[in-house]
Amino acid sequence: MVQLSGVFLQSFRDRHSVVIGRTRSGKTVFSGKVLEGLQELNTHTIFVDPKHDKDFAHLGTICHSPIQVYEQLLLKNPAIVFRPSADENKKEELDRMVELVFSLQRKAGFKRIKRVIAIDEIQLFAKKGSSKAIEMIWTVGAGLGIVGMALTQRIQLLNETAWSQSENKVIFCIE
């Protein structure tokens, strides 16, 4: 098993990231290990799981709506898994969830919480186009202590803001 160093994890905590790799290349498992390491460093994490993958349920309390995520944020739950609808509403649900995270992050008692929002299969939320949630995270988030981690197997569909604003770029076996 690979051991991730504190400096490596701090970079993922403090700077936006992109993790790219084809199916079964290890990108989601790697990202799960990064999130676990960040949780050990007292960083709050939200893993957006559009595929509802049971292998990643251990990354936090499972929520199926933006309001459920908000309830967990109010409880200062440090580990959340958000599973948006499987239908065309998932983009709007991600937008709403991120709006709620940002509104709470601006309030007393929440301003000092470091938070990483990892979005699996990010291309499902913004295919080369814009997404309110992605734009908020990657352009304003770091100033509020919120950084993003984009996971995708389709680099050609990756949101340009997520790519250009990410300092950490990890690429797994792309042929």
C-alpha positions as CSV (number, residue, x, y, z in Angstrom):
1,M,0.0,0.0,0.0
2,V,1.3,3.4,-0.9
3,Q,1.8,5.9,2.0
4,L,1.0,9.5,1.1
5,S,3.3,12.1,2.7
6,G,2.0,15.0,4.8
7,V,3.5,17.5,2.3
8,F,1.7,15.7,-0.6
9,L,-1.6,15.8,1.3
10,Q,-1.2,19.4,2.3
11,S,-0.9,20.3,-1.3
12,F,-4.2,18.6,-2.0
13,R,-5.7,20.4,1.0
14,D,-4.5,23.8,-0.1
15,R,-4.6,23.8,-3.9
16,H,-7.1,22.7,-6.5
17,S,-6.4,19.3,-8.2
18,V,-7.3,17.2,-11.2
19,V,-7.0,13.5,-11.3
20,I,-7.2,11.9,-14.7
21,G,-7.2,8.2,-15.8
22,R,-9.0,5.7,-17.8
23,T,-11.4,3.3,-16.3
24,R,-9.8,1.0,-13.7
25,S,-6.6,3.0,-13.7
26,G,-6.8,3.7,-10.0
27,K,-7.9,7.4,-10.1
28,T,-10.9,7.0,-7.8
29,V,-9.1,4.6,-5.4
30,F,-6.1,7.1,-5.2
31,S,-8.5,10.0,-4.6
32,G,-10.2,8.0,-1.9
33,K,-6.8,7.5,-0.2
34,V,-6.1,11.2,-0.5
35,L,-9.4,12.1,1.1
36,E,-8.8,9.6,3.9
37,G,-5.4,11.2,4.5
38,L,-6.9,14.7,4.5
39,Q,-9.6,13.5,7.0
40,E,-6.7,12.4,9.3
41,L,-5.3,15.9,9.0
42,N,-8.7,17.4,10.2
43,T,-9.7,18.6,6.8
44,H,-13.4,18.2,6.1
45,T,-14.2,16.4,2.8
46,I,-17.2,16.0,0.5
47,F,-17.0,13.3,-2.1
48,V,-19.5,13.8,-4.9
49,D,-20.4,10.3,-6.1
50,P,-22.6,10.4,-9.2
51,K,-22.2,6.6,-9.8
52,H,-23.4,5.7,-6.2
53,D,-20.4,3.4,-5.9
54,K,-20.6,1.3,-2.7
55,D,-16.8,1.0,-2.5
56,F,-16.7,4.7,-1.5
57,A,-19.4,4.7,1.2
58,H,-16.7,4.6,3.8
59,L,-15.6,8.1,2.9
60,G,-18.4,9.6,4.9
61,T,-22.0,10.0,5.8
62,I,-24.1,9.3,2.6
63,C,-26.4,12.1,1.6
64,H,-28.9,12.1,-1.3
65,S,-29.9,15.7,-1.5
66,P,-28.3,19.1,-1.0
67,I,-30.4,19.7,2.1
68,Q,-29.0,16.5,3.7
69,V,-25.5,17.7,3.0
70,Y,-26.4,21.0,4.6
71,E,-27.7,19.3,7.7
72,Q,-24.4,17.4,8.0
73,L,-22.4,20.6,7.5
74,L,-24.4,22.2,10.3
75,L,-23.3,19.3,12.5
76,K,-19.7,19.9,11.4
77,N,-19.5,16.4,10.1
78,P,-16.0,16.2,8.6
79,A,-16.7,13.4,6.1
80,I,-19.7,13.5,3.7
81,V,-20.5,11.5,0.5
82,F,-23.0,13.3,-1.7
83,R,-24.9,11.1,-4.2
84,P,-26.9,13.3,-6.5
85,S,-29.8,12.0,-8.6
86,A,-29.0,9.7,-11.5
87,D,-31.2,11.8,-13.8
88,E,-30.7,15.2,-15.5
89,N,-31.1,17.1,-12.2
90,K,-27.7,16.1,-10.9
91,K,-26.1,19.3,-12.2
92,E,-28.6,21.5,-10.5
93,E,-28.2,19.4,-7.3
94,L,-24.5,19.9,-7.3
95,D,-25.0,23.7,-7.9
96,R,-27.4,23.9,-4.9
97,M,-25.1,21.8,-2.7
98,V,-22.1,24.0,-3.5
99,E,-24.1,27.2,-2.9
100,L,-25.1,25.8,0.6
101,V,-21.5,25.0,1.4
102,F,-20.3,28.5,0.4
103,S,-23.1,30.2,2.3
104,L,-22.2,28.3,5.5
105,Q,-18.4,28.8,5.0
106,R,-19.0,32.5,5.3
107,K,-20.6,32.3,8.7
108,A,-18.9,32.6,12.1
109,G,-17.9,29.2,13.4
110,F,-17.4,27.8,9.9
111,K,-14.9,30.2,8.4
112,R,-11.8,28.3,9.6
113,I,-12.9,24.9,8.4
114,K,-10.6,23.7,5.6
115,R,-12.7,21.7,3.1
116,V,-12.0,19.6,0.0
117,I,-14.8,18.9,-2.5
118,A,-13.9,15.9,-4.7
119,I,-16.2,15.4,-7.8
120,D,-16.0,12.0,-9.4
121,E,-16.7,11.9,-13.1
122,I,-16.8,15.7,-13.2
123,Q,-17.6,15.6,-16.9
124,L,-21.1,14.5,-16.0
125,F,-21.7,17.9,-14.5
126,A,-20.1,20.1,-17.1
127,K,-19.0,18.7,-20.5
128,K,-16.4,21.3,-21.6
129,G,-18.9,23.9,-20.6
130,S,-19.6,26.0,-17.6
131,S,-21.1,24.8,-14.3
132,K,-22.0,27.2,-11.6
133,A,-20.7,24.8,-8.9
134,I,-17.4,24.2,-10.6
135,E,-16.8,27.8,-11.4
136,M,-17.5,28.7,-7.7
137,I,-15.2,26.1,-6.3
138,W,-12.3,26.7,-8.7
139,T,-12.4,30.5,-8.9
140,V,-13.6,31.7,-5.4
141,G,-13.3,28.6,-3.2
142,A,-9.7,28.7,-2.2
143,G,-10.2,32.2,-0.7
144,L,-12.8,30.7,1.6
145,G,-10.8,27.6,2.5
146,I,-12.6,25.4,-0.1
147,V,-10.6,23.6,-2.8
148,G,-11.8,21.2,-5.5
149,M,-10.5,17.9,-6.7
150,A,-11.8,16.9,-10.2
151,L,-11.8,13.3,-11.2
152,T,-12.3,12.3,-14.8
153,Q,-11.5,9.7,-17.5
154,R,-12.3,12.1,-20.3
155,I,-9.7,14.9,-20.4
156,Q,-11.2,16.3,-23.6
157,L,-14.5,16.9,-21.6
158,L,-12.8,18.4,-18.5
159,N,-14.1,21.9,-17.6
160,E,-11.4,24.4,-18.6
161,T,-11.6,26.4,-15.4
162,A,-11.0,23.2,-13.3
163,W,-8.0,22.4,-15.5
164,S,-6.5,25.9,-15.6
165,Q,-6.9,26.6,-11.9
166,S,-5.6,23.3,-10.6
167,E,-2.0,23.2,-9.5
168,N,-2.0,19.5,-8.6
169,K,-2.4,17.3,-11.7
170,V,-2.2,13.5,-11.4
171,I,-2.5,11.4,-14.6
172,F,-2.9,7.7,-14.5
173,C,-2.0,5.5,-17.5
174,I,-3.7,7.2,-20.5
175,E,-3.1,5.7,-23.9
